[in-house]
Amino acid sequence: MINAAIVGLGWWGKNIVQCLNGSDKIKITHGFDVDLSSLGDFADANGLSLADSYEDLLSLPEIDAVILATPHALHESQVLAATEAEKQIFCEKPLALSAEAAKGMLARCREKNIVLGIGHERRFEGALEEMKSRLDSGELGTLIHLECNWSHNNFAATPAAGWRQDPKQAPAGTLTALGVHITDYFQSLGGPVETLFAQMAHRSEKFPSDDVLTVQFQFESGATGTMTNIATTPFYCRINVFGDQGWAEAREVSNVDIPDPAEFSMRDSNDEVTNLSFEATNTVRANFHSWADAVEGRSEYRFSEDEKLHNVEILDAILRSIRSGQPEKVRI
Protein backbone atom coordinates (compact mmCIF):
# COMPACT_ATOMS: atom_id res chain seq x y z
CA MET A 1 0.00 0.00 0.00
CA ILE A 2 1.31 3.44 -0.98
CA ASN A 3 0.58 6.18 1.55
CA ALA A 4 0.12 9.40 -0.40
CA ALA A 5 -0.48 13.10 0.16
CA ILE A 6 -2.44 15.20 -2.30
CA VAL A 7 -1.47 18.78 -3.09
CA GLY A 8 -4.28 20.89 -4.55
CA LEU A 9 -7.82 20.18 -3.34
CA GLY A 10 -9.87 22.06 -5.88
CA TRP A 11 -12.47 20.44 -8.15
CA TRP A 12 -10.12 17.86 -9.66
CA GLY A 13 -8.10 17.19 -6.51
CA LYS A 14 -11.31 16.33 -4.65
CA ASN A 15 -12.32 14.08 -7.55
CA ILE A 16 -9.02 12.18 -7.28
CA VAL A 17 -9.55 11.63 -3.56
CA GLN A 18 -13.04 10.26 -4.14
CA CYS A 19 -11.91 8.06 -7.04
CA LEU A 20 -9.26 6.47 -4.81
CA ASN A 21 -11.49 5.92 -1.77
CA GLY A 22 -11.37 2.21 -0.96
CA SER A 23 -8.33 1.53 -3.16
CA ASP A 24 -6.23 -1.44 -2.06
CA LYS A 25 -3.08 0.07 -3.60
CA ILE A 26 -3.07 3.77 -2.66
CA LYS A 27 -4.29 5.47 0.48
CA ILE A 28 -4.44 9.27 0.57
CA THR A 29 -3.79 10.21 4.18
CA HIS A 30 -2.73 13.87 3.99
CA GLY A 31 -3.49 16.94 1.93
CA PHE A 32 -2.55 20.56 1.35
CA ASP A 33 -4.16 23.45 -0.48
CA VAL A 34 -3.44 27.18 -0.56
CA ASP A 35 -7.01 27.69 0.71
CA LEU A 36 -7.48 25.42 3.71
CA SER A 37 -10.35 27.39 5.23
CA SER A 38 -13.11 25.57 3.33
CA LEU A 39 -11.69 22.04 3.44
CA GLY A 40 -12.53 20.97 6.99
CA ASP A 41 -15.69 19.00 6.18
CA PHE A 42 -14.17 17.39 3.07
CA ALA A 43 -11.02 16.41 4.96
CA ASP A 44 -13.02 14.90 7.83
CA ALA A 45 -15.30 12.97 5.46
CA ASN A 46 -12.30 11.50 3.61
CA GLY A 47 -9.92 10.93 6.51
CA LEU A 48 -7.36 13.54 5.48
CA SER A 49 -4.93 15.29 7.77
CA LEU A 50 -4.33 18.80 6.42
CA ALA A 51 -0.78 20.16 6.42
CA ASP A 52 0.16 23.83 6.69
CA SER A 53 2.51 23.75 3.69
CA TYR A 54 3.86 21.59 0.88
CA GLU A 55 7.22 21.54 2.64
CA ASP A 56 5.58 20.12 5.76
CA LEU A 57 4.07 17.31 3.68
CA LEU A 58 7.42 16.45 2.11
CA SER A 59 9.03 16.20 5.54
CA LEU A 60 6.63 13.49 6.77
CA PRO A 61 8.38 10.09 6.84
CA GLU A 62 5.07 8.21 6.67
CA ILE A 63 4.30 9.70 3.24
CA ASP A 64 5.56 7.55 0.35
CA ALA A 65 4.25 9.66 -2.53
CA VAL A 66 2.76 13.01 -3.47
CA ILE A 67 -0.08 13.64 -5.90
CA LEU A 68 0.10 17.05 -7.57
CA ALA A 69 -3.26 18.49 -8.67
CA THR A 70 -1.99 22.04 -8.82
CA PRO A 71 -1.78 24.87 -11.40
CA HIS A 72 0.38 23.85 -14.35
CA ALA A 73 3.12 26.44 -13.83
CA LEU A 74 3.87 24.96 -10.38
CA HIS A 75 4.51 21.42 -11.57
CA GLU A 76 8.21 21.80 -12.33
CA SER A 77 9.24 23.23 -8.95
CA GLN A 78 6.94 20.89 -7.03
CA VAL A 79 8.20 17.78 -8.83
CA LEU A 80 11.82 18.76 -8.25
CA ALA A 81 11.15 19.41 -4.57
CA ALA A 82 9.51 15.99 -4.22
CA THR A 83 12.50 14.30 -5.84
CA GLU A 84 14.79 15.91 -3.25
CA ALA A 85 12.53 14.48 -0.54
CA GLU A 86 12.69 11.10 -2.35
CA LYS A 87 8.93 10.77 -2.67
CA GLN A 88 7.23 8.97 -5.52
CA ILE A 89 5.26 11.41 -7.69
CA PHE A 90 1.99 11.49 -9.59
CA CYS A 91 1.57 14.76 -11.47
CA GLU A 92 -1.58 15.98 -13.16
CA LYS A 93 -1.35 16.94 -16.82
CA PRO A 94 0.28 18.69 -18.49
CA LEU A 95 3.51 17.52 -16.90
CA ALA A 96 5.14 20.85 -17.76
CA LEU A 97 4.61 23.90 -19.96
CA SER A 98 7.87 23.47 -21.89
CA ALA A 99 9.87 20.55 -23.23
CA GLU A 100 13.02 21.75 -21.46
CA ALA A 101 11.25 21.72 -18.11
CA ALA A 102 9.89 18.22 -18.77
CA LYS A 103 13.35 16.92 -19.70
CA GLY A 104 14.77 18.18 -16.41
CA MET A 105 11.92 16.73 -14.36
CA LEU A 106 12.17 13.32 -16.01
CA ALA A 107 15.96 13.25 -15.66
CA ARG A 108 15.75 14.02 -11.94
CA CYS A 109 13.14 11.31 -11.40
CA ARG A 110 15.32 8.84 -13.29
CA GLU A 111 18.30 9.70 -11.09
CA LYS A 112 16.25 9.14 -7.93
CA ASN A 113 14.51 5.96 -9.16
CA ILE A 114 11.13 7.68 -8.97
CA VAL A 115 8.23 6.57 -11.18
CA LEU A 116 6.57 9.73 -12.43
CA GLY A 117 2.84 9.18 -12.89
CA ILE A 118 0.85 11.40 -15.27
CA GLY A 119 -2.86 12.24 -15.26
CA HIS A 120 -3.91 10.99 -18.70
CA GLU A 121 -6.72 8.68 -17.64
CA ARG A 122 -8.31 8.74 -21.11
CA ARG A 123 -6.03 5.89 -22.23
CA PHE A 124 -7.98 3.69 -19.80
CA GLU A 125 -11.46 4.35 -21.23
CA GLY A 126 -13.14 1.26 -22.62
CA ALA A 127 -14.09 2.67 -26.04
CA LEU A 128 -10.61 4.14 -26.55
CA GLU A 129 -8.91 0.92 -25.46
CA GLU A 130 -11.11 -0.91 -27.97
CA MET A 131 -10.10 1.55 -30.70
CA LYS A 132 -6.40 1.10 -29.99
CA SER A 133 -6.78 -2.69 -29.83
CA ARG A 134 -8.51 -2.78 -33.24
CA LEU A 135 -5.80 -0.60 -34.78
CA ASP A 136 -2.91 -2.51 -33.17
CA SER A 137 -4.38 -5.85 -34.28
CA GLY A 138 -4.30 -4.75 -37.94
CA GLU A 139 -8.08 -4.85 -38.39
CA LEU A 140 -8.09 -1.26 -39.67
CA GLY A 141 -5.04 -1.77 -41.89
CA THR A 142 -2.44 0.94 -42.32
CA LEU A 143 -3.19 4.05 -40.27
CA ILE A 144 -4.02 6.94 -42.57
CA HIS A 145 -5.63 9.67 -40.46
CA LEU A 146 -6.80 10.56 -36.93
CA GLU A 147 -9.50 13.10 -36.02
CA CYS A 148 -10.85 14.48 -32.77
CA ASN A 149 -13.17 17.21 -31.60
CA TRP A 150 -13.32 17.35 -27.81
CA SER A 151 -15.01 20.49 -26.56
CA HIS A 152 -16.93 21.64 -23.49
CA ASN A 153 -17.89 24.84 -21.69
CA ASN A 154 -16.94 23.82 -18.13
CA PHE A 155 -14.53 26.74 -17.82
CA ALA A 156 -16.50 29.38 -19.73
CA ALA A 157 -17.49 32.52 -17.82
CA THR A 158 -17.14 30.74 -14.48
CA PRO A 159 -15.37 32.54 -11.62
CA ALA A 160 -14.55 29.16 -10.08
CA ALA A 161 -12.41 28.38 -13.10
CA GLY A 162 -9.76 30.73 -11.68
CA TRP A 163 -6.29 29.90 -12.97
CA ARG A 164 -7.73 27.68 -15.71
CA GLN A 165 -8.71 30.89 -17.53
CA ASP A 166 -5.27 32.47 -17.01
CA PRO A 167 -3.28 32.36 -20.30
CA LYS A 168 -0.02 32.14 -18.32
CA GLN A 169 -1.18 29.02 -16.47
CA ALA A 170 -3.36 27.56 -19.23
CA PRO A 171 -2.16 28.82 -22.61
CA ALA A 172 -4.01 28.28 -25.91
CA GLY A 173 -7.60 28.09 -24.73
CA THR A 174 -8.37 24.58 -23.49
CA LEU A 175 -5.14 23.00 -24.77
CA THR A 176 -3.99 22.13 -21.24
CA ALA A 177 -7.45 21.02 -20.11
CA LEU A 178 -8.53 19.02 -23.16
CA GLY A 179 -5.97 19.01 -25.94
CA VAL A 180 -3.11 17.36 -24.08
CA HIS A 181 -5.31 14.34 -23.33
CA ILE A 182 -5.94 13.93 -27.05
CA THR A 183 -2.33 14.47 -28.14
CA ASP A 184 -1.32 11.79 -25.63
CA TYR A 185 -3.92 9.39 -27.03
CA PHE A 186 -2.96 10.27 -30.60
CA GLN A 187 0.69 9.41 -29.97
CA SER A 188 -0.37 6.10 -28.42
CA LEU A 189 -2.07 5.30 -31.75
CA GLY A 190 0.14 6.93 -34.36
CA GLY A 191 3.51 7.24 -32.68
CA PRO A 192 5.62 10.42 -32.60
CA VAL A 193 4.48 13.62 -34.32
CA GLU A 194 6.96 15.15 -36.77
CA THR A 195 5.39 18.54 -37.55
CA LEU A 196 2.19 20.40 -36.71
CA PHE A 197 0.33 23.60 -37.51
CA ALA A 198 -1.87 25.24 -34.87
CA GLN A 199 -4.32 28.15 -35.02
CA MET A 200 -6.41 29.98 -32.41
CA ALA A 201 -9.59 32.05 -32.76
CA HIS A 202 -11.78 34.10 -30.42
CA ARG A 203 -15.41 33.50 -31.35
CA SER A 204 -17.37 33.84 -28.11
CA GLU A 205 -17.44 36.45 -25.37
CA LYS A 206 -18.22 33.67 -22.89
CA PHE A 207 -14.49 32.90 -22.68
CA PRO A 208 -12.01 35.67 -21.79
CA SER A 209 -9.38 34.74 -24.39
CA ASP A 210 -9.15 32.68 -27.59
CA ASP A 211 -11.73 29.90 -27.27
CA VAL A 212 -11.05 27.82 -30.41
CA LEU A 213 -7.91 25.73 -31.02
CA THR A 214 -7.34 23.69 -34.18
CA VAL A 215 -4.23 21.63 -34.90
CA GLN A 216 -3.07 19.68 -37.96
CA PHE A 217 -0.56 16.88 -37.33
CA GLN A 218 1.95 15.09 -39.55
CA PHE A 219 3.21 11.94 -37.82
CA GLU A 220 6.68 10.51 -38.38
CA SER A 221 4.95 7.44 -39.86
CA GLY A 222 3.36 9.57 -42.59
CA ALA A 223 -0.14 9.49 -41.06
CA THR A 224 -1.99 12.77 -40.58
CA GLY A 225 -4.36 14.06 -37.91
CA THR A 226 -6.58 16.96 -36.85
CA MET A 227 -7.75 18.13 -33.42
CA THR A 228 -10.26 20.78 -32.36
CA ASN A 229 -10.95 22.07 -28.84
CA ILE A 230 -13.65 24.69 -28.21
CA ALA A 231 -14.03 26.33 -24.80
CA THR A 232 -17.63 27.55 -25.15
CA THR A 233 -19.57 24.77 -26.93
CA PRO A 234 -21.57 22.39 -24.69
CA PHE A 235 -19.92 19.00 -24.21
CA TYR A 236 -18.97 17.15 -27.40
CA CYS A 237 -16.45 14.36 -27.91
CA ARG A 238 -15.74 12.38 -31.07
CA ILE A 239 -12.53 10.52 -31.95
CA ASN A 240 -12.00 8.80 -35.31
CA VAL A 241 -9.35 6.48 -36.72
CA PHE A 242 -9.15 5.89 -40.49
CA GLY A 243 -7.16 3.04 -42.00
CA ASP A 244 -7.01 1.51 -45.46
CA GLN A 245 -9.08 -1.49 -44.30
CA GLY A 246 -11.60 0.21 -42.03
CA TRP A 247 -12.52 3.06 -39.73
CA ALA A 248 -13.46 3.33 -36.07
CA GLU A 249 -15.22 6.03 -34.05
CA ALA A 250 -15.67 6.66 -30.32
CA ARG A 251 -18.29 9.08 -28.99
CA GLU A 252 -19.05 10.27 -25.49
CA VAL A 253 -21.89 12.35 -24.07
CA SER A 254 -20.30 13.49 -20.80
CA ASN A 255 -16.99 14.45 -19.24
CA VAL A 256 -14.91 11.89 -17.36
CA ASP A 257 -16.36 12.90 -13.96
CA ILE A 258 -19.91 11.94 -15.06
CA PRO A 259 -20.57 8.16 -15.33
CA ASP A 260 -22.27 8.00 -18.72
CA PRO A 261 -21.49 5.29 -21.32
CA ALA A 262 -19.42 5.73 -24.47
CA GLU A 263 -20.24 4.34 -27.92
CA PHE A 264 -17.80 2.59 -30.27
CA SER A 265 -18.48 2.00 -33.98
CA MET A 266 -16.36 0.35 -36.65
CA ARG A 267 -16.72 -0.53 -40.34
CA ASP A 268 -14.29 -2.91 -42.01
CA SER A 269 -13.35 -3.52 -45.64
CA ASN A 270 -16.17 -6.11 -45.95
CA ASP A 271 -18.66 -3.39 -44.96
CA GLU A 272 -19.37 -5.20 -41.70
CA VAL A 273 -20.43 -2.69 -39.04
CA THR A 274 -19.72 -3.20 -35.33
CA ASN A 275 -21.45 -1.13 -32.63
CA LEU A 276 -20.46 -1.48 -28.98
CA SER A 277 -21.38 0.40 -25.82
CA PHE A 278 -18.95 0.78 -22.91
CA GLU A 279 -20.19 1.60 -19.43
CA ALA A 280 -18.19 4.22 -17.56
CA THR A 281 -15.45 2.89 -15.31
CA ASN A 282 -13.17 4.49 -12.75
CA THR A 283 -10.41 5.43 -15.21
CA VAL A 284 -8.74 7.73 -12.69
CA ARG A 285 -8.27 4.78 -10.34
CA ALA A 286 -7.10 2.56 -13.22
CA ASN A 287 -4.35 5.04 -14.07
CA PHE A 288 -3.28 5.41 -10.44
CA HIS A 289 -3.23 1.64 -9.99
CA SER A 290 -1.06 1.22 -13.09
CA TRP A 291 1.33 3.76 -11.60
CA ALA A 292 1.25 2.10 -8.15
CA ASP A 293 2.08 -1.28 -9.68
CA ALA A 294 5.08 0.32 -11.42
CA VAL A 295 6.20 2.04 -8.20
CA GLU A 296 6.13 -1.27 -6.36
CA GLY A 297 7.78 -3.20 -9.20
CA ARG A 298 4.80 -5.35 -10.20
CA SER A 299 4.55 -4.16 -13.83
CA GLU A 300 5.56 -1.46 -16.28
CA TYR A 301 3.66 1.82 -16.26
CA ARG A 302 1.47 2.30 -19.34
CA PHE A 303 3.22 5.60 -20.17
CA SER A 304 6.84 5.42 -21.25
CA GLU A 305 9.32 8.16 -20.37
CA ASP A 306 9.58 9.10 -24.05
CA GLU A 307 5.79 9.42 -24.33
CA LYS A 308 5.62 11.63 -21.25
CA LEU A 309 8.27 13.90 -22.74
CA HIS A 310 6.91 13.79 -26.29
CA ASN A 311 3.46 14.97 -25.22
CA VAL A 312 5.05 18.09 -23.71
CA GLU A 313 7.10 18.49 -26.90
CA ILE A 314 3.80 18.50 -28.82
CA LEU A 315 2.35 21.11 -26.45
CA ASP A 316 5.50 23.20 -26.87
CA ALA A 317 5.27 22.98 -30.67
CA ILE A 318 1.58 23.97 -30.62
CA LEU A 319 2.42 27.11 -28.65
CA ARG A 320 5.31 27.92 -31.02
CA SER A 321 3.10 27.44 -34.07
CA ILE A 322 0.42 29.74 -32.67
CA ARG A 323 3.03 32.44 -32.14
CA SER A 324 4.77 32.00 -35.51
CA GLY A 325 1.69 31.34 -37.64
CA GLN A 326 3.72 28.59 -39.37
CA PRO A 327 4.09 24.79 -39.17
CA GLU A 328 6.63 23.77 -36.51
CA LYS A 329 8.79 20.71 -35.98
CA VAL A 330 7.94 18.93 -32.74
CA ARG A 331 11.38 17.65 -31.81
CA ILE A 332 13.98 20.41 -32.00
N, C-alpha and C positions, 0 to 999 in steps of 0.2 A: 504494500500500500504506500502510495506517495502522499505525503502530507504537504499541502500546497497553501500558499497565500495568494490572494487575488488583489491586484492593484488597479483601481478604477471600478467603481460600483455605480456607474450610470446605467442606462437602459440595457446595453449589451452585457456589461459585467454582471448585473443581476441575472440576466438570462443564462449566462454560463454557470453561475452558482446553482440555479434551479435545474439546469440540464444535468449537472453532475451529482445532484442529491441522490443518495443511495448507491453510488458507484462503488464497485468492489476493487477499483484500481487507484482512484484518486479521492482524497478527502480534503476539501477546502476548510481549513481551520481558522485562518486569519484573513483580515482584509484591511485595506487602506484606501481612502479617497480624500481628495482635497476638500470636499464638503462632507464632514462627518456628522453634521448636526441633524440630518434627516434620516440617518441610517440605523438608528437604534432599534426600531421594530423589525426591520429586515434582518439585521444582524442577529437579534434574539431568535427570530423564527427559523434561521438557518444555521444556528450554532457557531457564529463567527465572533472571534475576538478582534476588536478593532484596534489597530496600532495608530500611534500619533504621527508616524512618518514612514516613508519607504525605507529609510536607513534603519529604523527600528526593526522593521520586518526582516531585512537582510541579516540582521545580527542575531536572530533567533535560531539556536541550534536545532530546534525541533522541526524547522521548516526545511523540506527537501527541495522545493521548487517554487517559483513565482509564476503567476499568470498575469500578463500585462494586457489590460483592456483600457488603454490610455490613449490620449491624443497622439496622432501619428508622429509628430515632430519630437516626441519624448522617447520614442522607442530606442533610438541608438544609445543615448546616455543611460537609460534604464537597463538595457540588455548588458552593456559593458559593466555597469555597477554590479549586476547579478553574477556575472562571470567572476569578478573579483571576490565575491562572497561564496563562490563555488556552489551556486544553486542551479538546478536544472531550470530551463526557461521555456515557457509557452508564450508566444507573442502574437497578438492579434494582427491582422493584415491592415495595411501593407507593412511588411517587415521594416522597410525604411523608405525614405523619400528620395534617395539617390543610390545609384549602383555602388558608388565608392563607399558609402556608409554601410551598405549591406555586406560588401566584401570584408570590411573590417570586423563587423559583428560576427560573421560566419567564421572568420579566421580565429578570433578570440575564443569562440565556442569550441572550435576544433582543438585548440591548444589545451583547453581545460577539460576535454572529454565530456562536453555538455551537448545533449541532444536538443536542438532548437526547434520547438514545435511552432506551427504556423496556422492561423485561423482560416483555412480554406476548406470549410466543411462541405462545400458543394460537391467535391469529388466523391463524397460518400452517399449522395442521393441515389435512390434506386433507379430512376429513369436515366440518370446520367451514367451510372455504372453499367446499365444495360447498353447504352449507346456506345460506350468505350469498348465493351466486350464484343459487340457486333462488328465494330471496326477492326479491333485487334484480331478477331478470328478470320478476317478476310471476307466476311459475308457481303460487305459493301464494296469490295474491290479496292482499287487504288484511290486514296484520298485525293479529291479534287478541290473541295471548297468547304469552308465552315462559315456559318452565319449565326449571329445572336442579336436579339434586342431584349435587353433586360432593363426595365424602367420602373420607377415608382415615385410617388410624391411624399414619402415619409418625412423628408427633410425640408419640404417646401413651406416657406412662410410660417415656420414653427419656432418660437423662441427657445423651446427645449432642445432644438437641434444644436445650438451653441457653436462649439468649435467645428462641427461638421459643415457649417456654412462659411467658415473662414478659409479664404483661398490659400493662406499660408499653411494651414494645417491640412486642408483637403483640396488640393489644386485640381483644376479641370473638372468642375462640376461634380458628378458622382463617380468619377474614376476610382477614387480610393474606397468608396462605399460599395460600388457595384462592379465597375470595370475590372478591377484586379482579380475578382473571383473568376471572371470569364477568361481573362488572359491566362490565368493558371490552368483552367480546364482546357482551353485551347492548346496550350503547350503539352498537356498530357495526351492529347489526341494527335496533334500534328508535329510535335517536336519543336525545336528552336525556331524562333522568328528571325528572319534575316533583315528585312526592312519593313517600315510601316509609314503611313501618312495619316495624320490626325488633324481634325478640324473641330472648332467649337463654335457655338452660336448662342445668342441670347434671344429667346422667343417669348418668354413669359415673365411678367412682373411678379409672379408668385415665388420666384427664386432670385436672390439678391445678385447673383453673378451669372455667367454663362450656364445655361441649363441643358444644352444639347452637346453631346460628344459623339463623334463618329470616327471610326478608325478602319483603315484598310491594311491588311497584313499580307506580306509575302514570306512564306516559310522557307527555311533552308531546303526542304524537300522539293520545293516547287509548287506546293499547294498554296491556295490563297484563302483569305478570310475577311469578314467584315463584322464590326461590332458597333452597336448603338446603345447609349445610355441617356435617358431623358429624366430630368429631376422634377418634372411637374406633371407628367402623365400618370393617371392611376395605374396600379400595378399591372405589369405585363411582362411575361417571360416566355421566350421561344428560342430554342437552340436547334440548329439543323446541321447535319453532316451529309455531304454529297460525295458519292464515289462513282466509279464507272460501272459498278454492278448493282447499285441501289442507293437509297437515301434513307435517313432516319431523322425523326423530329421528336423533341421533348418539349412539353408545355406545362406550365404551372399557373395556378390561379392565385397563389398567396405567397408571401415572403416566408423565409425559413422559420420564423418564430410562430407561424400559424399552421396547425397540423392538417392541412388540406392535401389531397392526393395529387400526383402528377401523372400525366398521360404520355405514353411512348407510342409512336407509330413508325412503321418501316415498310418500304416497298422494294422488292428485289427485282432482279433482271427477268424473272419469270412472271412479273406483275402480281406476285403474291403479296398481299397486304397483311401486316401484323399490327394489332392494336393491343396494348397492355396498359394496365393501370397500376400505379405503385402508391401504396399507402405511405403517409409521412412517417418517418422514423426519426429517432434522436441522432441526427447527423453530427451535432456538436459533440455529444458523448462519444460517438464512433471515432471522430478525429482525435479527441483527447485520449481515448483508450489505445489507439494506434501509437500515439506518442509515448504513452506510459509503458507500453510493451517494449518500445525501442529503448527507453531510458533504463529499463530493468533487464535488457538483453534478451528478451524473449523473441523478438522479430525485428525486421527492418521497418523503419518509418516509411509511410507511403510517399513522402516528399523527399526527393534527393537534395543534396546540398546545391547541386547545379541548378535544379528547378527552382529552389528558393531564391537563389541569386538571379536567375534568368527572368523571373517574373518582375523583379525590381528593375532589371535592365529594360524590360519592355515598358514599364511605367516611366522610367527616365527618358526613353526614346519618344514616348507619346508627348511628354512635356516639352522636349526639344523641338519636336515637329510642330506643335502648336505655336511655339515662339517663332520658328523660322519660316513657317508656311510651306515647308518642303518635306519630301520623304526623308527619313533618317535611318541610318543603320542602327541596329539594336546593340550589337556588340562592338564597342569602339576601344 
